[in-house]
């Protein structure tokens, strides 16, 4: 979640007047390259113009996060 915890991914500025928002969950958090077990985190800060794919925040990701929290609480 952007601006919570530590090691936040870089800020993303948007052409449409918004960017990375506090509490947003980014789309492209992926396992570290070279770690076959998926451990670690990669934030692609350089990807031939496709860097935005790792920092773009998506509402569905936030929705799934809230659903997971609800499921954990109801156990």
N, C-alpha and C positions, 0 to 999 in steps of 0.2 A: 504494500500500500504506500503510495507516494507520500513522502514527508513523515512517515512513521518508522520508527526503528532506525537502523543505520544502513549504510551502503545502498542508498537510494539510486535508482537509475538517473541518468542525466535529464534535465528539464527539456521538454519538447515544446517549441513555439509553433503555433498554428497560424496559417494565413487568415483564418476566419475569426480571429479575436479570442480564441481560447487556446489553451495548451494543457500541460500537465497540471492536474488539479489535486489538492491535498486529499488523500484517501482513495484516489483512483487506482485501479489495478490494471497494469499494462498487459498488452497482448503477447508480446514476444519473449517473455522470460523463458530461456531454454537451458538445458543442461550444458555444461562446459564442453567445448570441443576437445576431443581426445579422451574423454571419460566415458567408456562404454556403458557404465552403470547409470549414467545420467546425473551423477553427483556434480556439485558445483553450479555456478550460475554464469551465463554469458550475457552481457549486454553489448550488442553490436553497436559500437560508437562510430564505426566506419564499415560501410557495406555497399560501396559503389552507388551511393544515392538512396539506398533502401534502409538507412538507419532508423527511419521513422517506424518501421515495422516492429522494432524492439521496444519502443517507448510509447506507442499509441495506446491510450486508455480506452477500454471498451466497457460499455454498460453491461453486456451479458456476463463478463467476467465478475463484475461486482455482484450481479444477481446470483451467480453460482456460489460465490463466496458466502453471501448471506444465507443461501439455502444450506450450505455445509455447516455454518455456525448453528443454524436452527436444528439441524439433524443431530449435531453433537450435544446440544443442550437438552434435547428431548430424551436422550438415552438414560 
